[in-house]
Amino acid sequence: MARADDFKKFIKRRPPWFWWTLAHLLAGAFAVASWSFCLFLFSLPERTWNYETLRKLGRITPVTGYDPIEAPEGASADPQGLLARFYSLDNEQLEAHNLYYKRNYITNFAKPEVVHYVEGSYRLTGTRALTKEDFFYPGLVSRLEAVVQIDELGEPSPYPVILELLLPLKSSPDVGIFSVGHQFDLKFLEHRALILHAVRTGSEKDPGLCLTVVPLAFENYLDPEGNALPLAAPDPLRVAAPFPVMTENRID
């Protein structure tokens, strides 16, 4: 009881300016906390809780399909150029690239940074259906090995660049739609195969590269009979899913 009386006396003894100052301090603290929270939320959309919150609030634009000509501007390279480019980066630079790649896609290129596409010829070595544990679902992931003609007189031969081509589909896929050995000829302006993640493999003496890519333009991805694949922009995304997608491409 005595403590309650003391508290009442304390309240009565405070002058009006004290309460005015306290109110302004509390309002300022709340404003700073709100600003900090919003900064955290919008600057790190690749975090699961942030992404889900932004999505529920309608503050993040779902991924869309693009006309090949209107897709976000970016650089492109063939397998030889890709290997040279990524082996010139140090670990910190590569990590930053991967962050930007993922954030670009998650935010539908709201503030695009470091946009890279792949081109060149690649042969299929394996395929599996994407699941709810993957970056998106439904769809297919195809493991492709680069083939390069080193000189004009030589035959095209395998090159140490592996692609994981993620194909977002409207419904559960036919895993056998492409046979092993099927060749994908990816072109910059036609396919817009966007890099989502890059990981170096091998060593400096025997370098290799694995890239996870996803199409931004859908109309030029065809089945073996020449028909357009039933691609559809994925929504939602599982932003916590690991890369590379295929376990055989992950580095222990």
Residue pairs with C-beta under 8 A, 6 or more apart in sequence:
40 50
41 50
41 53
41 54
42 50
42 54
42 59
44 50
45 51
45 54
45 60
45 103
45 106
45 107
45 239
46 99
46 102
46 103
46 106
46 239
47 239
48 239
48 240
51 60
51 106
51 237
51 239
54 60
55 62
55 236
60 106
60 107
60 108
61 107
61 108
61 110
62 108
62 233
62 235
62 236
63 105
63 106
63 108
63 233
63 234
63 235
63 237
64 108
64 233
65 216
65 217
65 218
65 231
65 232
65 233
66 72
66 192
66 216
66 217
67 217
68 189
68 190
68 191
68 192
68 217
68 219
68 220
69 189
71 192
71 216
71 217
72 104
72 109
72 112
72 115
72 216
73 112
73 115
74 112
74 115
74 116
74 117
74 194
75 115
75 116
75 117
76 116
76 117
76 118
76 119
76 188
77 85
77 116
77 118
77 119
78 118
78 119
78 120
78 148
79 120
79 122
79 146
79 148
79 159
79 161
80 148
80 159
82 118
82 161
82 209
82 211
83 159
83 160
83 161
83 207
83 208
83 209
86 94
86 198
86 200
86 209
87 200
87 204
87 207
87 209
89 97
94 198
94 200
96 114
97 114
97 116
97 198
98 197
98 198
98 243
100 113
100 114
101 114
101 116
101 194
101 195
101 196
101 197
101 198
102 196
102 197
102 239
103 113
104 112
104 113
104 114
104 115
104 194
105 194
105 196
105 214
105 237
106 237
106 239
109 115
115 194
116 194
116 195
117 188
117 192
117 193
117 194
117 195
118 163
118 186
118 193
118 195
118 211
118 213
119 186
119 187
119 188
119 191
119 193
120 146
120 148
120 185
120 186
121 146
121 147
121 148
121 156
121 183
121 184
121 185
121 186
122 144
122 145
122 146
122 147
122 163
122 165
122 183
122 184
122 186
123 144
123 145
123 147
123 158
123 181
123 182
123 183
123 184
124 142
124 143
124 144
124 178
124 179
124 180
124 181
124 182
124 183
124 184
125 143
125 144
125 145
125 180
126 142
126 143
126 180
126 246
126 248
127 140
127 141
127 142
127 143
127 175
127 176
127 177
127 178
128 140
128 141
128 175
128 246
129 138
129 139
129 140
129 141
129 172
129 173
129 175
130 136
130 137
130 138
130 139
130 140
130 141
130 166
130 173
130 245
131 137
132 238
133 238
133 241
134 141
134 238
134 241
134 245
135 166
135 196
135 234
135 237
135 238
135 239
135 241
135 243
135 245
136 166
136 168
136 234
136 235
136 236
136 237
136 238
137 234
137 238
138 168
138 169
138 170
138 171
138 172
138 173
139 166
139 167
139 168
139 169
139 173
139 234
140 166
140 167
140 169
140 173
140 175
140 177
141 164
141 165
141 166
141 167
141 245
141 246
142 163
142 164
142 165
142 167
142 178
142 184
143 162
143 163
143 164
143 246
143 248
143 249
144 162
144 163
144 164
144 165
144 184
145 158
145 159
145 161
145 162
145 163
146 158
146 159
146 160
146 161
146 162
146 163
147 156
147 157
147 158
147 159
147 183
148 156
148 157
148 159
149 155
149 156
149 157
150 157
160 201
160 202
160 206
160 207
160 208
160 209
161 208
161 209
161 210
161 211
162 201
162 208
162 209
162 210
162 211
162 249
163 193
163 210
163 211
163 212
163 213
164 210
164 211
164 212
164 213
164 244
164 245
164 246
164 249
165 184
165 193
165 213
165 214
165 215
166 196
166 212
166 213
166 214
166 245
167 173
167 214
167 215
167 221
167 229
167 231
168 214
168 215
168 231
168 232
168 233
168 234
169 229
169 230
169 231
169 232
170 230
170 231
170 232
171 230
177 223
177 224
177 229
178 223
178 224
179 224
182 224
186 193
187 220
190 217
190 220
191 215
191 217
191 220
191 221
192 215
192 216
192 217
193 213
193 214
193 215
193 216
194 213
194 214
194 215
194 216
195 211
195 212
195 213
196 212
196 213
196 214
196 243
197 211
197 212
197 243
197 244
198 209
198 210
198 211
198 212
199 209
199 210
199 243
199 244
199 249
199 251
200 207
200 208
200 209
201 207
201 208
201 209
201 210
201 251
202 208
210 244
210 249
212 243
212 244
212 245
215 221
215 231
218 228
218 229
218 231
218 232
219 228
221 228
221 229
221 231
222 228
222 229
223 229
242 250
244 250
